[in-house]
Amino acid sequence: MADYTVSRTLDCKGLPCPMPVIKLSQEIGKVAVGEVIEVLTTDPGSLADFPAWAKTTGNAVVETKQEPGLIRFAVKRQK
């Protein structure tokens, strides 16, 4: 089991690229450093977008889960 607790869930299902990353960018500042946002998306482009965003912003994707028709990301605010 993953070693984190989700502080907030962001539902981005049905939103095309780049909207899931934009929504996450807007929300990440609303949680404390060290907290985790879970993002639910159906956009396959997110599999590349979220790790790239995390690398450029200094945050971390702590988990990625692919399910039928859904991708779940757990993103930890690092700074």
N, C-alpha and C positions, 0 to 999 in steps of 0.2 A: 504494500500500500504506500501511496505517495506521502511524503512528509511535509504537508502543507494544509492549510485551511482556507477555503474560498471565502473571501470577504464580500465579493460582489459578483453577480452574474450578468453578463452583457449578451443579450440575444440579438445576433446579427444574421439570423437565418433569412435567406432570400435576398440579401444585399449583395450586389456584384462588387468586384474589385474596383476601386480600392477602399470602398466604404467600411468594411470590417476593421481595417487598420486605422482609418480615420476616426471611427467611433472609439476604438481602444485608446488612441492618442488623446482624445478629449476626456476620457474617463480615468486614465492612469493617475492623473494629478489629484483625483478625488479620494484616493486611498492612501494610507500611510506607507512610508517606506517599509518594506518587508511583507506587506500584505499581497494577496493574490487575487487577481480578477480571472474568472472563468469566462471564456468567450465561446459562444456557440455559433457556428457558421456552416453554410452549405457551399461556400465558394472554394473550389479546389485550388485556386490561386493563392489562397491563404497559407497553404503548406509551405510556400516559398516566402510569402510576404511577411508573416509573423516573425520567423527567425531573423530575417533581414532587418526588420523594424527594431527588434530587440537589440541586435548588435549595434545599430546606429544610435539608439537612444540610451544604451547602458542598462536596459532592463533584461529580464531573463524569461524565456519560455521554459517552464519547469516540467511541463508534460504536454504531449500531443496525443489525442486518441481519435482514431478514425472509426466511425460506426457507419452502418448503411445510411446514406443520405445526410450524414452529420459529421462535422469535425469539431472536437472540443480542444481548446487550448487553455492551459493554466499559465498565466503570465504574472511574474512576481516583480513588483516595483523595487528597483535597486537603488534609485536615487531621486 
